[in-house]
Amino acid sequence: QTFKFARNWWYCLDQPERSRPRLPVEELDGVYGKSPAFRDADGGDLRVQPDSPALKVGAEAQGTPPVP
């Protein structure tokens, strides 16, 4: 009752169709199974590319500079 999920980007690398998590409450405006366009997920670089559709979500949506 006191916890909310909102505007998260959920993506399972090996099975995108399984990207929707089981949450204890409904999420508002979540994105599921759409690639965020990682720079090099296989190489461990999970930063998003400059033209990523997920660029303005997560920490960067709050103005936090990306981790190099």
MOGIPE-V113206 format. One line per field, one symbol per residue. ss: DSSP state (@ for helix, = for strand, . for the rest). burial: b if it has 24 or more other ideal C-beta (glycine too) atoms within 12 Angstrom, else e. Layout:
ss->???
burial->???
This chain:
ss->....==..==.....@@@........==..==.....===@@@.====.........@@@@@......
burial->eeeeeeeebbbeeeeeeeeeeeeeeeeeeebeeeebeeeeeeeeeeebeeeeebeeeeeeeeeeeeee
